[in-house]
Amino acid sequence: MHRVLITGASSGIGKQLAQDYAAEGWEVIACGRDGEKLNAVAAASPLITPLRFDITDLSETRQALQGTQADLVILCAGTCEYLDDGVVEAEKVARVMNTNFIGPVNCLDALLPRLAPGSRVALVGSTAWLLPFSRSEAYGASKAALAFFARSLAVDLAKRQIHVSLIQPGFVETPLTARNDFPMPMMVTAAQASKHIRKKLAHGASEIAFPPLFARLLKTAALLPVGLQKWLCRKMVK
């Protein structure tokens, strides 16, 4: 039986992935900070085991994941806080960076020594880092850091035959995006996101960006001169 470990499994994409992998017969280790929500997710299938810990706490993460092995690791936990009017709040930036970037690093610190050749690590980033969107300094920076980290890690882990995938969603209907106060074009449901991710991972994709059209539009815009990118993003908020 295959085993998958998923962080951020108490809600959103992580929760959907946990339920869908269990439905496919995978043994699922569902990780998160909210024990009550994790237990509710685990109640849906005997194949789901809840594991509560805070990924931003390195010692707690090491202790929780001690001895844990998996064929597939999906680091999905994430958060988003926006900066308003260019006011830089260090505590806010630190919270976003700790969850979205340092958290996955902490998990890999604990898990990588026990991953076998042929296993796969998937880091869930975002297409948001491709352009300098208004208010997204903290979120975009955290996902840009994760994207570089994933691509560089893929180079170094190739010698161990451990594969790395970078997942970059657009807007997905989750409790996190429900807090947004702006239009979110081409939004997909968590079920659609899970289906796309599982299909692409099963085929060994190293980079997964979706919805496809939305991702292509952002990647094309990212090829423009930086000045034009900034002009375009300013137009979006007027």
Disulfide bonds with the S-S distance in Angstrom:
none
